[in-house]
Amino acid sequence: MASSSNFMAPPPKMNKTSSMNSLRKTLGLKKPNNGELSMVPSRPIVSPTLSSPLQGSGAAPLEKDYHSLEYRLTHGHWRIFNSKSVFGNKDASVLVFDKKSNVKAPPKLGKSKTYSMFDLIKYETQQLMGLIHPRILHMEHSLEETKDYISFATEQIFGNLENVVTDESLDRLEIKLGVLQIIDGMSYLHNSAKMLHGNLTPDAIYVTATKTWKIGGFSFAVNAKEPNCYPCYPWTKKLPPCLQPDLDFLAPENLAPGQTTVTSAADVFSLGVLICWIYAGGKRLIDAKSNLETYHIVVGQLDAALQCISNELGPNLKDSMAKVLSLDVEVRPTVQLLSLIKHFDDPCLSALRQLDDIAQVFDPSQKSHFLSQTLNVAIPHISESVWFNRVLPRFNEQLLELPEMYYPITKPLFHILEHCESHNIHKMKPWIRKLMEAAPHNKLLRAFILENMSALFRRLSDEFVEDKCLDVIILSLKSEDTSLQSSAVRGLPHVAEYLPVGFITKKLIPAIMGLPPFLHENVPRQLDLLAALAALSDRCDVSSIVHLFGCISLCNSSHPVIVHAKSRIVQRLVMRDPNRLKDSQLLSIHLLNPLVNGLACKDLSTFSCAHFDDVLSSVRILLDVLEQRRYEMEDRQEHKQSNHHLGLNRLGNRRVSMSSTNLPRVMISAARPSFSSDSRKMSFLSADGRLEDRGSRRESRDSRGSLESDMSIRIGNGSDISDDSCFSSHSAKGRRQSWLDGYGHSVSLEQNTNGFLETTSRNLGDRNSMNFKQRNARASERRARTRSPNAELDPQREQPPARPNSFTNLGHNIVLTYRNLLYKDHT
């Protein structure tokens, strides 16, 4: 192909020389040799003889009305150029015929039949100019003739049918839709225009820039003499084939001897042959090569020809084509009936047809219902290629300038954005930006975007859209409309991971703090907010988490689901990063206090045993956190007093790895009243050293022991340091001593500490006896500081055994293990 060229229209001539010079100076034009204005500089002059497929030396086709001609394709005897109109700068196509390609009929046929290609072109454009229908190619400029060319302009053409079918892999749904568009156009010709097309071939079908299939090529169209009676002309070998209808698509009755008229059934036959050609991928059902004898042979074997392409047609369409291609004119259905066959009974196809004609729907409510309901239901079943080849172009063409239709098309657009391939996402950006600009002024649109905002952050990566999303969130939270506030709160959990920390701290949390009227005595709304806060907590650091605690207190209902939701937030905070929980006072006020009050609520215990156990576990976790912070504070004070770092202090002793896979299952003696005859109870050591009696106490699906175990691993001194990775041999020795020390503390709560420790020390050797006694004394002293005042006043009173904490139980079981091992060594 030759390279593209640009043809531009010169500005109009001026009557006065001064006016010409002024205009020339304004436009920055140079004065040509002939004294007239030259072309505008922004439209470079390209000689058609140098870089254009047009080799003539005359003026460019339609140069006064169209500029920037760029060669597109050759279609039949036409060369098609993309162009821009001078007025409005609209896209169009210019069809050009080179006079050198003119074909004339032989002189021997007589003067009455000596016509040429020029005559057919003039007749074709005359017929086309008088036909106005969405399925007929729209003519925008009448035929003009220059020294070298004949040309006219139409709406922008993407290609002809032959190029589209053979060069591109069409989706089956697109083929069905295109065939129905041809059927619609033929129905218009037969019923409204009362015209027989006469030459319905692939070259007669144009595919526009919007991928609509439209009918052209009216060189052999005839009007009806009587109802459904059209004149016909015999096909002869004496005329060149280009001056006659294509024999391969001509109905048999046109070739019958003495036949002078035909009915619309002739076009139905041509349509059937064209449909078979389309579904066969560009293979002709009749390929006579302009030979009448061959044509009659093939027509007599059409049943066998149909059988060869039965797989491409499908059973329903094949049965219909057998009737359409029947040699009996009376058997052929009308064009209207052909559109009603089962092959075209498809909801997606119906939705696309309605979308093509949506510009003709003037009732806004009908448009809205179709876009938000019918089309939205069909979109998931339509292929991605059709989304971007047909659906989105229709939106751009017919709905882009209709803000009232933005909300109805939001659902289809978001579905396309969510499920399209990454290389197509950029095609969605113009529409998404339009929606975000309109969101502040459209309540329904804003509510939908708030609840589906995560797709915008995940798929688009557009800073403009993301900034607009943040503005919409704050605007909705501060709105007086409770429905918008609800939509904003419900949407937060889905976008929390994409929100900047600065935005959360400076804008979002202050906006949430203004929601008490919205949350007042409304359990569902409070529950939605807690779900949002739980998601936001993952994004907060040590400084911003403090502000989040205040938002949790806004949900002040004592309903069991609220208490349980707060319990889940506690567990999420600890599992995520317990180092953020620094402020003991805020923990107690905003987290621990509501959970403790919730435990006292009768509704919680009756609501679900699992919920109750879950809340109880969260309370214990918070107590462990508070205890940990207390130890940290004591260590800091001791460190300041001693002015040196303590290698392994009481806090360091708690830095242990509590993997449940490395701890033994043991039998211990329960030093508490038991109603059973057996004074020994089977207990199991959980991952954090707690003893769980699985036989006698109620267990929920989410075991409190296992839950607290996971939490304790993360709380353990605010780190996840394991035994193997961080402790040297010296520190390991200190840790073993700390376990024994903890063990002494445990036994002091439940048994005779001194006696047992003495027995243990003898088993371990005299060398360690003094160390045990010293540590036992320190453990007793530490326990005395935390003993109940009532126990001090009444030392003879029998106290119920205290529940050992996780670390003393751990020490207790380790000591038993060591004792057994040492006993075996001595024996």
LOPA-831905 format. One record per residue (C-alpha): x, y, z. Coordinates in steps of 0.1 Angstrom, whole numbers, always signed. Example, Ala and Ser with C-alpha at 12.3 -4.5 7.8 and 13.67 -1.06 7.14 Angstrom:
u  v  w
+123  -45  +78
+137  -11  +71
// end
This chain:
u  v  w
+0  +0  +0
+11  +35  -6
+16  +57  +24
-11  +80  +38
-17  +115  +26
-34  +146  +39
-57  +167  +17
-69  +200  +31
-94  +226  +19
-80  +261  +12
-96  +290  +30
-121  +310  +9
-108  +338  -13
-111  +374  -2
-125  +401  -24
-102  +428  -12
-64  +426  -12
-62  +442  +22
-85  +416  +37
-65  +389  +21
-32  +402  +36
-48  +406  +70
-62  +371  +70
-29  +358  +57
-10  +376  +85
-35  +363  +111
-31  +327  +100
+6  +329  +94
+3  +321  +57
+27  +328  +29
+16  +344  -2
+17  +319  -31
+29  +328  -65
-7  +329  -79
-16  +356  -54
-41  +334  -35
-40  +322  +0
-21  +289  +6
-33  +261  +29
-33  +264  +67
+2  +254  +80
-12  +229  +105
-25  +209  +75
+6  +200  +55
+3  +198  +17
+7  +163  +4
+6  +159  -33
-16  +131  -44
+9  +122  -70
+37  +116  -45
+24  +97  -14
-13  +89  -21
-29  +59  -37
-45  +84  -59
-22  +89  -88
-40  +117  -105
-26  +152  -108
-58  +171  -102
-74  +184  -70
-79  +161  -41
-113  +146  -38
-138  +167  -18
-109  +189  -7
-132  +218  +1
-152  +198  +27
-127  +171  +40
-91  +172  +49
-64  +148  +63
-73  +120  +40
-56  +87  +50
-60  +56  +30
-79  +28  +47
-88  +0  +23
-100  -10  -11
-136  -21  -13
-148  -34  -46
-142  -6  -71
-139  +20  -43
-108  +32  -25
-118  +43  +10
-100  +71  +29
-104  +81  +66
-109  +119  +68
-120  +148  +89
-148  +172  +79
-138  +208  +76
-169  +219  +95
-170  +202  +129
-138  +182  +124
-159  +150  +125
-147  +116  +114
-158  +105  +80
-148  +83  +51
-143  +95  +15
-149  +69  -12
-129  +75  -44
-132  +59  -78
-104  +64  -103
-117  +72  -137
-89  +52  -152
-106  +21  -138
-138  +27  -157
-153  -2  -175
-177  +1  -205
-201  -23  -221
-192  -36  -255
-205  -14  -284
-219  -44  -302
-248  -46  -276
-262  -14  -291
-266  +21  -279
-294  +13  -255
-271  -10  -235
-239  +9  -238
-235  +19  -202
-204  +20  -180
-192  +18  -145
-198  +56  -142
-235  +50  -148
-237  +23  -121
-219  +46  -96
-242  +75  -102
-272  +53  -99
-259  +38  -67
-252  +71  -50
-287  +84  -60
-303  +54  -44
-282  +57  -13
-289  +94  -8
-326  +87  -6
-323  +59  +20
-321  +69  +57
-321  +40  +82
-298  +29  +110
-289  -3  +90
-282  +16  +57
-249  +32  +51
-253  +69  +58
-242  +93  +30
-228  +126  +42
-217  +143  +10
-231  +139  -25
-212  +126  -55
-186  +150  -69
-165  +146  -101
-131  +159  -108
-107  +155  -137
-94  +122  -123
-118  +110  -97
-154  +104  -87
-160  +106  -50
-185  +110  -22
-184  +109  +16
-201  +87  +42
-200  +80  +79
-167  +66  +90
-161  +30  +77
-140  +5  +96
-139  -20  +68
-160  -42  +45
-175  -75  +55
-150  -96  +36
-121  -80  +54
-137  -84  +88
-148  -120  +85
-115  -132  +69
-90  -110  +88
-104  -111  +123
-117  -138  +145
-152  -128  +152
-171  -139  +183
-201  -160  +176
-223  -135  +193
-210  -107  +171
-217  -128  +140
-253  -133  +151
-257  -96  +158
-242  -86  +125
-265  -110  +106
-296  -96  +124
-285  -61  +115
-284  -71  +78
-318  -87  +83
-332  -55  +98
-318  -35  +69
-333  -58  +43
-367  -57  +61
-366  -19  +58
-359  -21  +21
-387  -46  +14
-414  -33  +37
-408  +5  +39
-387  +15  +9
-403  -11  -14
-370  -18  -29
-352  -50  -40
-315  -48  -34
-306  -71  -63
-269  -77  -54
-265  -86  -17
-229  -97  -16
-200  -93  +10
-189  -62  -10
-223  -46  -4
-220  -48  +34
-199  -21  +52
-187  -23  +88
-187  +12  +104
-163  +25  +131
-189  +15  +157
-187  -21  +143
-223  -19  +130
-229  -39  +98
-247  -16  +72
-260  -22  +37
-246  -3  +7
-239  -13  -29
-272  -3  -45
-260  -3  -81
-286  -30  -91
-314  -20  -67
-349  -16  -82
-381  -3  -70
-414  -23  -70
-437  -19  -99
-465  -35  -80
-466  -49  -44
-438  -74  -41
-431  -74  -78
-397  -61  -90
-382  -60  -125
-353  -83  -132
-327  -83  -159
-311  -115  -173
-274  -123  -165
-255  -126  -197
-220  -136  -208
-219  -107  -232
-214  -81  -204
-183  -79  -181
-191  -94  -147
-184  -61  -129
-213  -46  -148
-237  -73  -136
-248  -87  -102
-225  -113  -86
-236  -146  -101
-226  -166  -69
-252  -146  -49
-280  -144  -75
-313  -162  -70
-321  -189  -96
-353  -173  -107
-333  -144  -121
-318  -167  -146
-350  -185  -157
-357  -180  -194
-382  -153  -201
-383  -141  -165
-390  -104  -163
-401  -100  -126
-391  -114  -93
-403  -111  -57
-385  -102  -25
-378  -139  -22
-349  -133  -46
-332  -112  -20
-340  -138  +7
-320  -164  -14
-291  -139  -17
-293  -133  +20
-292  -171  +27
-260  -175  +6
-244  -145  +23
-252  -159  +58
-236  -193  +48
-206  -174  +35
-203  -155  +69
-206  -186  +91
-182  -206  +68
-155  -180  +74
-155  -165  +39
-160  -197  +19
-185  -194  -9
-214  -218  -10
-217  -212  -48
-184  -207  -66
-194  -206  -103
-166  -183  -114
-190  -163  -136
-200  -195  -155
-237  -202  -159
-233  -239  -165
-213  -243  -133
-239  -222  -114
-268  -244  -124
-249  -275  -114
-240  -262  -79
-275  -248  -73
-289  -283  -80
-267  -296  -52
-272  -270  -25
-284  -296  +0
-250  -314  -2
-233  -280  +1
-252  -271  +32
-242  -305  +47
-206  -296  +43
-209  -265  +65
-235  -280  +89
-210  -278  +119
-204  -241  +113
-241  -234  +110
-255  -255  +138
-287  -275  +137
-312  -247  +141
-296  -224  +115
-290  -253  +90
-327  -262  +90
-336  -226  +84
-311  -222  +56
-325  -253  +39
-358  -234  +35
-341  -201  +26
-321  -217  -2
-350  -237  -16
-355  -235  -53
-392  -232  -46
-399  -195  -41
-430  -202  -20
-410  -222  +6
-386  -194  +14
-396  -174  +45
-398  -136  +46
-370  -116  +60
-391  -108  +91
-397  -145  +99
-360  -152  +94
-352  -130  +124
-375  -150  +146
-358  -184  +142
-345  -202  +173
-309  -195  +163
-314  -159  +172
-333  -165  +204
-305  -153  +228
-309  -129  +258
-274  -115  +253
-281  -109  +216
-314  -92  +224
-296  -69  +249
-270  -59  +224
-296  -52  +198
-314  -29  +223
-281  -12  +231
-276  -5  +194
-310  +12  +192
-309  +30  +226
-306  +63  +209
-341  +58  +196
-355  +53  +231
-367  +87  +244
-381  +77  +277
-353  +81  +304
-370  +55  +327
-369  +29  +299
-333  +36  +292
-324  +34  +328
-342  +1  +333
-325  -14  +303
-290  -4  +313
-292  -12  +350
-313  -44  +347
-314  -61  +312
-279  -52  +301
-264  -58  +336
-278  -93  +336
-264  -100  +301
-229  -85  +306
-214  -115  +325
-224  -138  +297
-209  -116  +269
-173  -122  +259
-147  -95  +267
-141  -89  +230
-177  -78  +226
-174  -56  +256
-148  -35  +240
-159  -39  +204
-195  -31  +209
-207  -23  +244
-181  +4  +253
-183  +21  +219
-221  +24  +223
-216  +39  +257
-191  +64  +242
-213  +72  +213
-247  +76  +229
-243  +80  +267
-211  +99  +274
-228  +133  +274
-259  +121  +294
-250  +125  +331
-285  +112  +341
-276  +78  +326
-243  +75  +346
-258  +56  +375
-276  +30  +354
-245  +21  +335
-223  +20  +366
-231  -17  +373
-221  -29  +338
-190  -7  +338
-178  -20  +371
-184  -55  +361
-163  -50  +329
-136  -33  +350
-135  -61  +375
-133  -89  +350
-114  -76  +320
-79  -84  +311
-52  -60  +324
-43  -48  +289
-79  -35  +284
-81  -16  +317
-68  +17  +302
-99  +18  +280
-121  +21  +311
-103  +51  +326
-122  +78  +307
-156  +64  +319
-144  +59  +355
-131  +95  +356
-165  +107  +344
-183  +88  +371
-160  +100  +398
-165  +136  +387
-203  +132  +388
-204  +112  +421
-206  +142  +445
-237  +154  +427
-255  +120  +423
-265  +103  +455
-272  +69  +440
-240  +69  +420
-220  +79  +451
-236  +51  +472
-227  +25  +446
-192  +37  +442
-186  +37  +480
-197  +0  +482
-177  -11  +452
-147  +12  +455
-121  -16  +460
-122  -24  +423
-110  +11  +415
-80  +8  +438
-72  -27  +427
-76  -24  +390
-71  +12  +378
-39  +26  +395
-51  +61  +386
-41  +88  +410
-69  +111  +399
-95  +84  +406
-79  +75  +439
-79  +111  +451
-116  +114  +441
-124  +82  +461
-108  +96  +492
-128  +128  +488
-160  +108  +483
-154  +88  +515
-150  +119  +537
-178  +137  +520
-202  +108  +526
-192  +103  +562
-198  +140  +569
-231  +139  +551
-264  +143  +569
-278  +115  +547
-277  +83  +568
-278  +61  +537
-246  +77  +523
-230  +73  +557
-240  +36  +558
-226  +31  +523
-193  +47  +533
-190  +27  +565
-198  -6  +547
-173  +1  +520
-144  +9  +543
-134  -28  +551
-129  -34  +514
-106  -4  +508
-88  -2  +541
-57  -18  +528
-54  +8  +501
-59  +39  +523
-28  +60  +532
-19  +61  +569
-18  +99  +568
-54  +100  +554
-66  +76  +580
-51  +96  +609
-58  +132  +597
-91  +128  +578
-108  +95  +582
-107  +90  +620
-118  +126  +627
-147  +120  +603
-156  +88  +621
-156  +106  +654
-184  +127  +642
-207  +97  +638
-223  +93  +672
-258  +105  +660
-256  +80  +632
-246  +52  +656
-269  +60  +685
-287  +28  +697
-283  +12  +662
-267  -22  +665
-263  -30  +628
-246  +4  +621
-223  -1  +651
-215  -36  +639
-206  -22  +604
-184  +4  +620
-165  -22  +641
-159  -43  +610
-145  -12  +593
-123  -4  +624
-110  -39  +625
-98  -36  +589
-84  -1  +595
-65  -14  +625
-42  -33  +602
-30  +0  +587
-24  +18  +619
+9  +22  +636
+17  +29  +673
+7  +65  +671
-24  +62  +650
-38  +31  +668
-44  +53  +699
-70  +74  +679
-86  +42  +667
-94  +31  +703
-116  +62  +706
-136  +52  +676
-142  +17  +691
-158  +33  +721
-184  +50  +698
-200  +15  +696
-214  +15  +731
-241  -10  +728
-241  -40  +752
-256  -63  +726
-238  -96  +725
-228  -92  +688
-211  -58  +696
-192  -73  +726
-181  -102  +704
-170  -79  +676
-149  -59  +700
-134  -92  +712
-124  -101  +677
-108  -66  +673
-86  -73  +704
-75  -107  +689
-68  -91  +656
-47  -63  +672
-26  -88  +692
-22  -113  +663
-12  -85  +639
+14  -67  +660
+11  -65  +699
+39  -40  +700
+14  -13  +691
-5  -18  +724
+16  +5  +745
-9  +26  +764
-22  +5  +793
-48  +31  +803
-64  +33  +768
-64  -5  +766
-83  -7  +799
-108  +20  +790
-116  +13  +754
-110  -25  +752
-108  -43  +785
-136  -25  +803
-163  -31  +776
-154  -68  +774
-155  -72  +812
-189  -55  +813
-200  -77  +784
-191  -109  +804
-215  -98  +830
-243  -94  +805
-267  -124  +807
-275  -121  +770
-239  -130  +761
-238  -162  +780
-272  -173  +766
-263  -160  +731
-237  -186  +723
-212  -206  +744
-186  -201  +717
-191  -163  +719
-187  -163  +756
-155  -183  +756
-142  -161  +728
-148  -129  +748
-133  -145  +780
-102  -154  +760
-98  -119  +748
-101  -106  +784
-73  -129  +794
-52  -118  +765
-56  -82  +775
-47  -90  +810
-15  -107  +798
-8  -76  +777
-13  -53  +807
+9  -76  +828
+36  -75  +802
+35  -37  +801
+38  -37  +839
+69  -59  +838
+84  -37  +811
+78  -6  +832
+94  -23  +863
+124  -33  +842
+129  +2  +829
+128  +15  +865
+153  -11  +876
+175  -3  +847
+175  +33  +856
+184  +26  +892
+212  +2  +885
+225  +21  +854
+234  -11  +837
+216  -35  +815
+203  -67  +832
+211  -96  +809
+183  -118  +820
+158  -104  +844
+122  -114  +852
+111  -100  +818
+138  -120  +800
+127  -151  +817
+93  -149  +800
+109  -147  +766
+103  -183  +757
+92  -202  +726
+59  -220  +733
+56  -243  +704
+30  -269  +714
+48  -295  +693
+78  -295  +717
+59  -297  +750
+50  -329  +768
+15  -342  +777
+16  -348  +815
-4  -360  +844
-6  -337  +873
-23  -339  +907
-51  -314  +911
-47  -297  +945
-83  -286  +946
-116  -301  +957
-129  -328  +933
-163  -345  +932
-149  -375  +915
-134  -405  +932
-101  -400  +913
-80  -372  +927
-59  -370  +896
-72  -352  +865
-60  -356  +829
-48  -322  +817
-31  -312  +786
-4  -286  +781
-14  -260  +756
+11  -241  +735
+15  -214  +761
+19  -237  +791
-18  -235  +802
-33  -267  +815
-66  -275  +799
-89  -301  +814
-107  -313  +783
-128  -339  +800
-146  -318  +826
-150  -283  +812
-170  -270  +783
-151  -264  +751
-162  -243  +722
-151  -248  +686
-126  -220  +691
-107  -234  +720
-98  -208  +745
-65  -226  +753
-54  -227  +716
-65  -191  +711
-46  -178  +741
-17  -199  +730
-15  -180  +697
-18  -147  +714
+8  -155  +741
+33  -164  +714
+29  -129  +700
+27  -111  +734
+56  -130  +750
+78  -99  +755
+65  -82  +723
+86  -104  +701
+86  -137  +683
+121  -148  +693
+125  -185  +693
+148  -206  +715
+170  -218  +687
+176  -184  +670
+184  -159  +697
+196  -175  +729
+232  -184  +735
+242  -213  +758
+246  -189  +787
+212  -174  +782
+197  -209  +778
+210  -218  +812
+195  -186  +827
+162  -195  +810
+161  -230  +825
+167  -214  +859
+138  -190  +853
+115  -220  +845
+124  -236  +878
+119  -203  +895
+84  -201  +879
+78  -236  +889
+84  -227  +925
+59  -199  +922
+33  -223  +908
+37  -248  +935
+35  -221  +962
+0  -214  +950
-13  -250  +952
+10  -273  +972
+36  -273  +1000
+64  -254  +982
+93  -261  +1006
+89  -298  +1008
+85  -304  +972
+114  -281  +963
+136  -299  +988
+128  -332  +972
+134  -318  +938
+167  -303  +948
+179  -337  +962
+171  -353  +929
+190  -326  +910
+220  -328  +933
+233  -310  +964
+251  -285  +942
+218  -268  +932
+200  -271  +965
+209  -236  +977
+199  -221  +944
+165  -237  +946
+159  -224  +982
+170  -189  +973
+148  -188  +943
+119  -203  +963
+122  -175  +988
+122  -149  +961
+91  -166  +945
+73  -166  +979
+81  -130  +984
+68  -120  +950
+36  -141  +956
+32  -124  +990
+30  -90  +973
+1  -102  +952
-17  -122  +978
-52  -112  +989
-54  -91  +1021
-80  -115  +1035
-55  -143  +1034
-31  -122  +1054
-56  -116  +1082
-67  -152  +1084
-36  -174  +1078
-54  -205  +1090
-82  -201  +1065
-80  -226  +1037
-78  -207  +1004
-90  -221  +971
-62  -228  +948
-53  -200  +924
-53  -207  +887
-17  -209  +876
-7  -185  +848
+7  -196  +815
+43  -193  +824
+42  -210  +858
+24  -240  +843
+51  -241  +817
+78  -242  +844
+59  -268  +864
+58  -292  +835
+94  -286  +825
+105  -294  +860
+86  -326  +860
+103  -336  +827
+137  -327  +840
+131  -346  +873
+121  -377  +854
+151  -375  +832
+176  -370  +861
+159  -398  +880
+165  -422  +852
+202  -411  +850
+208  -418  +887
+191  -451  +885
// end
